[in-house]
């Protein structure tokens, strides 16, 4: 008889939810993770610290209040890294306590150490003391997460040339900074440091940034960041990064040289699978360390599952949680529905971006007729109250059956607001529901009604012309 019904490698969002879901089904469950990484990368170097850091930046800089109190308004003049990190450490500590409590309350055994496969049912746990013990399980879930990918040609020192993990250990706020990569993580940190007053240059080899987002939303973000003195170098590739006594010089293949106090690489993520001895379990990973799975999150070995960032896109904490729960239910024959295809995406830039459904470009390419409805925060009483003159909500409405095809939001509370549109779309609702619904006043949620009225007015004009 195996030691456990389910053994989970990693205690991040996916692993944690898989373990608790299995425990709720009355199964014997264990989780393996390093004692300093309970909660996974999400808690310690990813989602939670970066979003907490963002909140500290917004508060201390007074950035969101400047429309009301003037461009020179600032809560604290000399913002130090200690100011920013103290709040982050507090939140991380509380979250770790919550996760430990949840695992304990559900009688999930937590082994402090790292695991590697001995065979497809056995994992060797190397404890912090250096000793190893063998654990066997009927089912195994791989939820080891990822780390920042580091180009081999770059000499990282964690202080002047760093990845996104090192940002949290900076000694001071850099006066100038180069960020290589205009993906989600790169743009989040670019906006944070720009808000702190750093002169930020973003270098991206592609022609644009955040290509999964609505073009108008991206243009709005780009305009806002340029207003914070961010410089964009699109279509450029880094040839070398030179370290000098006074800072760094980033050399581009075009010949441009960019001096800065620090350089941060945001070159994607690498799956934490290289020390798992996957081959001993009959598994393999791709060059990025990712493991392939089926629709039930089963690997090539049916009783071994993989969830979270280690399986690749969308690599979000929210989807990882649902993957973990789904995998546990499937492993023990519990009925479980498929994850809904309408998954909201949240990007915590300043201002933040969130969307669900398709973009205008996607609908145009698919030849799906649609109309647009827009609401701008500056036209809402709540937008005036909070001092957000940049925000907007965009609805994409089918001209055939008036259903919502996409919802795109930019501005304060975007990642919260998006769930209203997600719910309407998930239930097959139409724009008419939003027109007839009553929203609290004054709120940002009212933007749905304003945008819905805008869309229906446009639809009405087309009908009049064609009658």
C-alpha positions as CSV (number, residue, x, y, z in Angstrom):
1,X,0.0,0.0,0.0
2,X,1.5,3.4,-1.0
3,X,2.2,6.0,1.7
4,X,-0.2,8.5,0.2
5,X,-3.1,8.6,-2.2
6,X,-1.7,11.8,-3.7
7,X,1.8,13.4,-3.5
8,X,2.2,17.0,-4.7
9,X,5.5,18.5,-5.7
10,X,5.2,22.2,-5.0
11,X,3.0,24.3,-2.8
12,X,2.2,27.1,-5.2
13,X,-1.4,28.0,-6.2
14,X,-1.8,24.8,-8.4
15,X,-0.2,22.4,-5.9
16,X,-1.9,23.8,-2.9
17,X,-5.4,23.6,-4.5
18,X,-4.7,20.1,-5.7
19,X,-3.7,18.9,-2.3
20,X,-6.6,20.5,-0.5
21,X,-9.1,19.3,-3.1
22,X,-7.8,15.7,-2.6
23,X,-7.9,16.0,1.2
24,X,-11.5,17.3,1.0
25,X,-12.3,14.0,-0.8
26,X,-11.0,12.1,2.2
27,X,-7.7,11.1,0.6
28,X,-4.2,10.9,2.3
29,X,-2.2,13.7,0.8
30,X,1.3,15.1,1.2
31,X,3.0,18.2,-0.2
32,X,6.8,18.6,-0.7
33,X,8.4,22.0,-0.9
34,X,11.4,23.9,0.5
35,X,10.7,25.5,3.9
36,X,11.5,29.0,2.6
37,X,9.2,28.5,-0.4
38,X,5.8,27.5,1.1
39,X,3.3,29.1,-1.2
40,X,5.6,28.8,-4.2
41,X,7.0,31.4,-6.5
42,X,3.6,33.1,-6.6
43,X,3.9,34.0,-2.9
44,X,7.6,34.7,-2.6
45,X,8.9,36.3,-5.9
46,X,6.0,36.5,-8.3
47,X,2.3,37.5,-8.1
48,X,2.0,38.5,-4.4
49,X,5.2,40.5,-3.9
50,X,5.0,42.3,-7.3
51,X,1.4,43.3,-6.8
52,X,2.0,44.4,-3.2
53,X,5.0,46.4,-4.4
54,X,2.7,48.1,-6.9
55,X,0.3,49.1,-4.2
56,X,3.1,50.5,-2.2
57,X,4.4,52.5,-5.2
58,X,0.9,53.9,-5.9
59,X,0.4,55.0,-2.3
60,X,3.8,56.5,-1.6
61,X,4.2,58.3,-4.9
62,X,0.6,59.7,-4.7
63,X,0.5,59.1,-8.5
64,X,-3.2,58.4,-8.7
65,X,-4.0,61.6,-6.8
66,X,-2.1,64.1,-9.0
67,X,-5.1,65.0,-11.1
68,X,-6.7,66.3,-7.9
69,X,-3.8,67.8,-6.0
70,X,-1.3,68.7,-8.7
71,X,1.6,67.0,-10.6
72,X,4.0,67.7,-7.7
73,X,1.8,65.8,-5.2
74,X,3.7,63.0,-3.3
75,X,3.0,61.2,-0.1
76,X,6.7,60.7,0.6
77,X,9.6,62.6,-1.1
78,X,12.5,60.2,-0.6
79,X,11.1,56.7,-1.2
80,X,13.5,54.0,-0.3
81,X,13.5,50.3,-1.1
82,X,12.9,49.6,2.6
83,X,9.7,51.6,2.4
84,X,8.5,49.4,-0.5
85,X,9.8,46.0,0.8
86,X,8.4,46.3,4.4
87,X,4.8,46.1,3.1
88,X,5.7,43.3,0.8
89,X,7.4,41.2,3.5
90,X,4.4,41.7,5.8
91,X,1.9,40.5,3.2
92,X,4.1,37.5,2.2
93,X,4.5,36.5,5.8
94,X,0.7,36.6,6.3
95,X,0.0,34.6,3.2
96,X,2.5,31.9,4.1
97,X,0.8,31.6,7.5
98,X,-2.6,31.2,5.8
99,X,-1.3,28.5,3.5
100,X,0.4,26.5,6.3
101,X,-2.9,26.8,8.3
102,X,-5.0,25.6,5.4
103,X,-2.8,22.6,4.7
104,X,-2.7,21.7,8.4
105,X,-6.4,22.1,8.9
106,X,-7.1,19.7,6.0
107,X,-4.5,17.2,7.4
108,X,-2.2,17.5,4.5
109,X,1.4,16.4,5.4
110,X,4.0,19.0,4.5
111,X,7.6,17.7,3.9
112,X,10.3,20.4,4.0
113,X,12.8,19.7,1.2
114,X,13.0,19.0,-2.5
115,X,11.7,15.9,-4.4
116,X,13.0,13.9,-7.3
117,X,11.5,10.8,-9.0
118,X,12.9,7.4,-8.2
119,X,10.2,5.7,-10.3
120,X,6.7,6.6,-11.4
121,X,5.2,6.0,-8.0
122,X,8.1,6.9,-5.7
123,X,9.7,10.3,-4.9
124,X,12.9,10.8,-2.9
125,X,12.6,13.8,-0.6
126,X,15.9,15.5,0.2
127,X,15.3,17.3,3.5
128,X,17.1,20.4,4.7
129,X,19.4,18.2,6.9
130,X,20.6,16.5,3.7
131,X,19.0,13.2,4.5
132,X,16.7,11.5,2.0
133,X,13.5,9.6,2.6
134,X,11.3,7.7,0.0
135,X,7.6,8.4,-0.3
136,X,5.2,6.4,-2.5
137,X,1.9,7.5,-3.8
138,X,-0.9,6.3,-6.0
139,X,-1.1,9.7,-7.8
140,X,1.6,12.4,-8.1
141,X,1.0,16.0,-9.1
142,X,3.9,18.1,-10.5
143,X,3.4,21.7,-9.5
144,X,7.0,23.0,-9.3
145,X,6.4,26.3,-11.1
146,X,9.0,28.3,-13.0
147,X,12.0,30.7,-12.6
148,X,13.0,33.6,-14.7
149,X,14.7,32.5,-17.9
150,X,18.3,33.9,-18.2
151,X,20.1,34.3,-21.5
152,X,23.4,32.5,-21.2
153,X,25.3,35.4,-22.9
154,X,24.4,37.8,-20.0
155,X,26.4,37.9,-16.7
156,X,23.8,38.4,-14.0
157,X,25.0,39.8,-10.7
158,X,21.6,40.4,-9.0
159,X,22.4,44.1,-8.3
160,X,23.0,45.9,-11.6
161,X,22.1,43.2,-14.1
162,X,19.1,41.3,-12.8
163,X,16.0,39.3,-13.5
164,X,12.5,39.9,-12.1
165,X,13.3,37.9,-8.9
166,X,16.2,40.2,-8.0
167,X,14.1,43.3,-8.2
168,X,12.8,42.5,-4.7
169,X,16.3,42.6,-3.3
170,X,17.5,45.9,-4.8
171,X,19.5,48.1,-2.4
172,X,18.1,51.4,-3.8
173,X,15.7,52.7,-6.3
174,X,17.7,53.2,-9.5
175,X,17.7,56.6,-11.1
176,X,17.7,55.0,-14.6
177,X,16.9,51.5,-15.7
178,X,16.8,49.4,-18.9
179,X,14.1,46.7,-19.1
180,X,14.7,44.1,-21.7
181,X,11.4,42.6,-22.8
182,X,8.0,44.2,-23.2
183,X,5.9,41.3,-22.0
184,X,3.6,41.3,-19.0
185,X,6.3,41.2,-16.3
186,X,8.5,43.7,-18.1
187,X,5.7,46.2,-18.5
188,X,4.5,45.8,-15.0
189,X,8.0,46.7,-13.6
190,X,8.5,49.4,-16.2
191,X,5.4,51.2,-15.0
192,X,6.3,50.8,-11.3
193,X,9.9,52.2,-11.6
194,X,8.6,55.0,-13.9
195,X,6.1,55.9,-11.2
196,X,9.0,56.0,-8.7
197,X,10.8,58.5,-10.9
198,X,13.3,56.2,-12.6
199,X,14.1,57.0,-16.2
200,X,13.1,53.8,-17.8
201,X,14.0,52.5,-21.3
202,X,12.2,49.4,-22.6
203,X,14.0,47.4,-25.3
204,X,11.8,44.9,-27.2
205,X,12.8,42.9,-30.4
206,X,9.2,42.7,-31.5
207,X,7.4,45.7,-33.2
208,X,5.2,46.2,-30.2
209,X,4.2,45.2,-26.7
210,X,1.4,43.1,-25.1
211,X,0.2,41.8,-28.4
212,X,-2.5,39.8,-26.8
213,X,-4.3,43.0,-25.7
214,X,-6.6,45.3,-27.6
215,X,-4.7,47.8,-29.7
216,X,-6.5,50.8,-28.4
217,X,-5.8,49.7,-24.8
218,X,-2.1,49.2,-25.5
219,X,-1.9,52.6,-27.1
220,X,-3.5,54.2,-24.0
221,X,-0.9,52.5,-21.8
222,X,1.9,53.5,-24.1
223,X,0.8,57.1,-24.0
224,X,0.5,57.1,-20.2
225,X,4.0,55.6,-19.8
226,X,5.6,58.0,-22.2
227,X,4.0,60.7,-20.0
228,X,6.1,59.2,-17.1
229,X,9.2,59.6,-19.3
230,X,9.4,55.9,-20.4
231,X,11.4,55.5,-23.7
232,X,10.5,52.6,-26.0
233,X,13.0,50.9,-28.3
234,X,10.9,48.5,-30.4
235,X,12.4,46.3,-33.1
236,X,15.8,46.3,-31.2
237,X,17.9,43.4,-30.0
238,X,20.4,43.6,-27.1
239,X,23.9,42.7,-28.4
240,X,25.7,43.0,-25.0
241,X,25.4,44.5,-21.5
242,X,28.5,46.1,-20.2
243,X,29.1,46.6,-16.5
244,X,31.0,49.7,-15.5
245,X,31.9,51.3,-12.1
246,X,29.2,53.9,-12.5
247,X,26.5,51.5,-13.8
248,X,25.8,49.7,-17.0
249,X,25.7,50.3,-20.8
250,X,23.3,48.3,-22.9
251,X,24.6,47.9,-26.4
252,X,22.0,47.2,-29.1
253,X,22.6,45.4,-32.4
254,X,21.7,48.7,-34.2
255,X,24.7,50.3,-32.5
256,X,22.8,52.4,-29.9
257,X,24.2,52.5,-26.4
258,X,21.9,53.1,-23.4
259,X,23.6,54.0,-20.1
260,X,21.7,53.2,-16.9
261,X,22.1,52.3,-13.2
262,X,20.6,48.9,-13.7
263,X,19.3,46.4,-16.3
264,X,16.4,44.0,-15.8
265,X,15.8,41.1,-18.1
266,X,12.3,39.9,-18.6
267,X,12.9,37.0,-21.0
268,X,10.1,34.6,-20.1
269,X,10.1,31.8,-17.6
270,X,11.8,28.4,-17.3
271,X,10.1,25.4,-15.8
272,X,11.6,24.1,-12.6
273,X,11.9,20.5,-13.8
274,X,15.7,20.0,-14.4
275,X,16.2,18.4,-10.9
276,X,13.1,16.2,-10.9
277,X,14.7,13.2,-12.7
278,X,11.7,13.1,-14.9
279,X,13.1,10.3,-17.1
280,X,12.9,7.9,-14.1
281,X,9.2,8.4,-14.1
282,X,8.9,8.0,-17.9
283,X,8.5,11.7,-18.5
284,X,10.3,14.5,-20.3
285,X,10.2,18.3,-20.6
286,X,10.6,20.7,-23.5
287,X,13.6,23.1,-23.8
288,X,11.7,25.6,-21.6
289,X,11.3,22.9,-18.9
290,X,7.5,22.6,-19.6
291,X,5.6,19.3,-19.3
292,X,2.9,18.5,-21.8
293,X,-0.5,17.4,-20.5
294,X,-4.0,16.4,-21.8
295,X,-7.3,18.1,-21.1
296,X,-7.4,16.5,-17.6
297,X,-3.8,17.7,-16.8
298,X,-2.5,14.1,-17.1
299,X,1.0,13.6,-18.4
300,X,2.2,10.8,-20.6
301,X,2.1,8.6,-17.4
302,X,-1.7,8.5,-16.6
303,X,-1.4,8.6,-12.8
304,X,1.1,11.6,-12.9
305,X,-0.5,15.1,-13.4
306,X,1.1,18.5,-13.9
307,X,-0.5,21.8,-13.2
308,X,0.4,25.5,-13.1
309,X,3.2,27.4,-14.8
310,X,5.2,24.2,-15.4
311,X,2.7,23.3,-18.2
312,X,2.9,26.7,-19.9
313,X,0.2,29.1,-21.0
314,X,-1.7,30.8,-19.5
315,X,0.6,30.5,-16.5
316,X,-1.6,32.5,-14.2
317,X,-2.2,32.0,-10.4
318,X,-6.0,31.9,-11.0
319,X,-5.9,29.3,-13.7
320,X,-3.3,27.3,-11.9
321,X,-5.6,27.0,-8.9
322,X,-8.4,25.7,-11.1
323,X,-6.1,23.2,-12.8
324,X,-5.0,21.8,-9.5
325,X,-8.6,21.3,-8.3
326,X,-9.6,19.7,-11.6
327,X,-6.6,17.4,-11.6
328,X,-7.3,16.1,-8.1
329,X,-11.0,15.5,-8.9
330,X,-10.1,13.6,-12.1
331,X,-7.5,11.5,-10.3
332,X,-10.1,10.2,-7.9
333,X,-13.0,9.9,-10.2
334,X,-14.9,12.9,-8.9
335,X,-17.2,14.6,-11.5
336,X,-15.7,17.9,-12.6
337,X,-16.6,20.3,-15.3
338,X,-14.2,21.6,-17.9
339,X,-12.6,25.0,-17.1
340,X,-14.6,27.7,-18.9
341,X,-12.9,29.1,-22.0
342,X,-13.7,32.6,-20.8
343,X,-10.7,33.3,-18.6
344,X,-10.0,36.9,-17.6
345,X,-6.5,38.2,-18.1
346,X,-5.1,40.8,-15.6
347,X,-2.0,42.9,-16.2
348,X,-0.9,45.0,-13.2
349,X,0.7,47.8,-15.0
350,X,0.0,51.4,-13.9
351,X,-2.8,51.9,-14.9
352,X,-3.8,48.2,-14.9
353,X,-5.3,46.3,-17.9
354,X,-7.8,43.5,-17.9
355,X,-9.8,41.7,-20.6
356,X,-11.9,38.7,-21.4
357,X,-13.0,37.4,-24.8
358,X,-11.7,38.5,-28.2
359,X,-10.1,41.7,-29.4
360,X,-11.2,43.9,-32.3
361,X,-8.3,42.5,-34.5
362,X,-9.3,38.9,-33.8
363,X,-13.0,39.5,-34.6
364,X,-12.0,41.3,-37.8
365,X,-9.7,38.5,-38.8
366,X,-12.5,36.0,-38.1
367,X,-15.0,38.1,-40.1
368,X,-17.3,38.4,-37.1
369,X,-19.4,41.6,-37.4
370,X,-19.4,43.7,-34.2
371,X,-20.1,47.1,-32.8
372,X,-18.1,49.0,-30.1
373,X,-19.3,50.7,-27.0
374,X,-17.0,52.8,-24.9
375,X,-17.1,54.5,-21.5
376,X,-14.4,56.8,-20.2
377,X,-13.7,57.2,-16.5
378,X,-13.4,61.0,-16.9
379,X,-17.1,61.0,-17.8
380,X,-18.1,59.1,-14.6
381,X,-18.6,60.7,-11.2
382,X,-16.6,58.0,-9.6
383,X,-13.7,58.6,-12.1
384,X,-13.7,62.2,-11.0
385,X,-13.8,61.3,-7.3
386,X,-10.8,59.0,-7.5
387,X,-8.9,61.3,-10.0
388,X,-8.6,58.7,-12.8
389,X,-8.9,60.6,-16.1
390,X,-7.2,57.9,-18.2
391,X,-9.4,54.9,-17.6
392,X,-11.8,53.4,-20.1
393,X,-14.1,50.3,-20.6
394,X,-14.7,48.9,-24.1
395,X,-17.5,46.4,-25.0
396,X,-17.4,44.5,-28.3
397,X,-21.0,43.6,-29.2
398,X,-22.2,41.1,-31.8
399,X,-24.4,42.9,-34.4
400,X,-26.2,39.6,-35.1
401,X,-27.4,38.6,-31.6
402,X,-26.2,41.5,-29.4
403,X,-24.1,39.2,-27.2
404,X,-20.8,40.4,-25.7
405,X,-17.8,39.2,-27.7
406,X,-15.2,40.9,-25.7
407,X,-14.7,43.2,-22.7
408,X,-11.5,45.4,-22.4
409,X,-10.7,47.6,-19.4
410,X,-7.9,50.1,-18.7
411,X,-7.6,52.0,-15.5
412,X,-8.2,51.8,-11.7
413,X,-9.9,48.6,-10.7
414,X,-9.8,47.1,-14.2
415,X,-8.9,43.6,-12.8
416,X,-12.0,43.7,-10.5
417,X,-14.4,45.3,-13.0
418,X,-13.7,42.7,-15.7
419,X,-15.6,40.0,-13.8
420,X,-19.0,41.7,-14.5
421,X,-18.4,41.3,-18.2
422,X,-17.1,37.8,-17.7
423,X,-20.3,36.8,-15.9
424,X,-22.6,38.3,-18.5
425,X,-20.6,36.6,-21.3
426,X,-20.5,33.3,-19.4
427,X,-24.2,33.3,-19.0
428,X,-24.8,34.2,-22.7
429,X,-26.2,37.6,-21.8
430,X,-26.7,40.4,-24.2
431,X,-25.8,44.1,-24.2
432,X,-29.5,44.8,-23.4
433,X,-29.0,43.3,-19.9
434,X,-26.4,45.9,-19.1
435,X,-28.6,48.7,-20.6
436,X,-31.5,47.7,-18.3
437,X,-29.5,46.8,-15.2
438,X,-29.2,49.3,-12.3
439,X,-25.6,49.9,-11.0
440,X,-24.7,51.6,-7.8
441,X,-23.9,55.3,-8.2
442,X,-21.3,56.6,-8.1
443,X,-19.2,53.6,-9.1
444,X,-16.8,52.5,-11.8
445,X,-19.1,49.6,-12.5
446,X,-21.5,52.1,-13.9
447,X,-19.1,52.2,-16.9
448,X,-20.8,49.0,-18.1
449,X,-24.1,50.8,-18.5
450,X,-22.6,53.8,-20.2
451,X,-20.6,51.6,-22.6
452,X,-23.7,49.5,-23.3
453,X,-25.8,52.5,-24.1
454,X,-23.1,53.7,-26.4
455,X,-23.0,50.4,-28.2
456,X,-26.8,50.2,-28.6
457,X,-27.0,53.7,-29.9
458,X,-24.5,52.8,-32.6
459,X,-26.5,49.7,-33.4
460,X,-29.7,51.8,-33.6
461,X,-28.0,54.2,-36.1
462,X,-27.1,51.3,-38.4
463,X,-30.7,49.9,-38.2
464,X,-32.0,53.4,-39.2
465,X,-29.7,53.6,-42.2
466,X,-30.6,50.2,-43.4
467,X,-34.4,50.4,-42.9
